[in-house]
Amino acid sequence: MYVIYDQATTEIIENVRYRPYRVTSHYKTMPAALAARTRMQRRYEDENGLRSADTGPLFDYGIAEVNHYHKRIERQVKRVNLMSGEEYYESVNTPNYCSPSSEAYWSM
């Protein structure tokens, strides 16, 4: 399994397809991940009217195997527990509703 991640923040990028509606964040093979990143680049170029600029997903996003990503690439961020006030570290990919630093976590 492979993931596409933002090289600046190390967050996993979710690819949204509208027909049929599907959100993908993991790819079975490297060619599938490369193709998805290329489709993201083409969508970016169409939306911004750029064709030859060296910007966009092709240059800003990386591809890595899931195990390698979680062991070597994924960053941990320091957060403050909303109830106790203690600092702790969690993954940058932790959803807001799963993080003790958010009100949504404590209101469930």
ZAMARGU-4260 file (C-alpha; in steps of 0.2 Angstrom, whole numbers, plus 5000, padded with zeros to 4 digits):
<rodrens>
0) 5000/5000/5000 | 5006/5018/4996 | 5001/5035/5001 | 5002/5052/4993 | 5008/5065/5006
5) 5012/5084/5006 | 5031/5086/5008 | 5029/5102/5018 | 5017/5096/5031 | 5018/5077/5029
10) 4999/5076/5029 | 4991/5062/5019 | 4982/5069/5004 | 4965/5062/5000 | 4960/5061/4982
15) 4941/5065/4980 | 4933/5058/4965 | 4915/5064/4961 | 4909/5051/4949 | 4907/5039/4957
20) 4909/5049/4973 | 4924/5041/4982 | 4938/5047/4994 | 4955/5038/4992 | 4970/5040/5003
25) 4979/5023/5000 | 4984/5015/4984 | 4988/4997/4981 | 5003/4999/4969 | 5016/5013/4966
30) 5009/5015/4948 | 4991/5018/4955 | 4998/5032/4966 | 5008/5040/4952 | 4993/5040/4941
35) 4983/5048/4955 | 4996/5062/4958 | 4996/5065/4939 | 4977/5067/4939 | 4979/5079/4953
40) 4992/5089/4944 | 4981/5090/4928 | 4966/5096/4938 | 4977/5109/4947 | 4983/5115/4930
45) 4965/5116/4923 | 4959/5126/4938 | 4973/5138/4938 | 4976/5139/4919 | 4995/5134/4921
50) 5003/5123/4909 | 5022/5125/4911 | 5024/5131/4928 | 5034/5121/4941 | 5020/5121/4954
55) 5006/5110/4959 | 5004/5092/4966 | 5017/5084/4955 | 5031/5095/4963 | 5023/5097/4981
60) 5018/5079/4985 | 5028/5064/4988 | 5023/5045/4987 | 5029/5033/5000 | 5025/5015/5006
65) 5013/5015/5021 | 5025/5007/5033 | 5039/5018/5028 | 5028/5034/5029 | 5023/5030/5047
70) 5040/5025/5053 | 5051/5038/5045 | 5041/5053/5037 | 5025/5056/5047 | 5027/5071/5059
75) 5021/5072/5077 | 5014/5088/5083 | 5013/5095/5101 | 4995/5098/5107 | 4987/5103/5123
80) 4973/5091/5131 | 4958/5102/5132 | 4952/5095/5149 | 4968/5092/5159 | 4979/5105/5151
85) 4994/5093/5148 | 5004/5093/5133 | 5006/5078/5122 | 5011/5073/5104 | 5000/5066/5091
90) 5001/5062/5072 | 4997/5077/5060 | 4984/5065/5052 | 4974/5063/5068 | 4956/5069/5064
95) 4949/5083/5074 | 4935/5072/5082 | 4948/5060/5088 | 4960/5072/5096 | 4959/5076/5115
100) 4964/5094/5110 | 4947/5097/5102 | 4930/5101/5109 | 4922/5089/5097 | 4931/5074/5105
105) 4925/5079/5123 | 4907/5082/5117 | 4904/5065/5110
</rodrens>
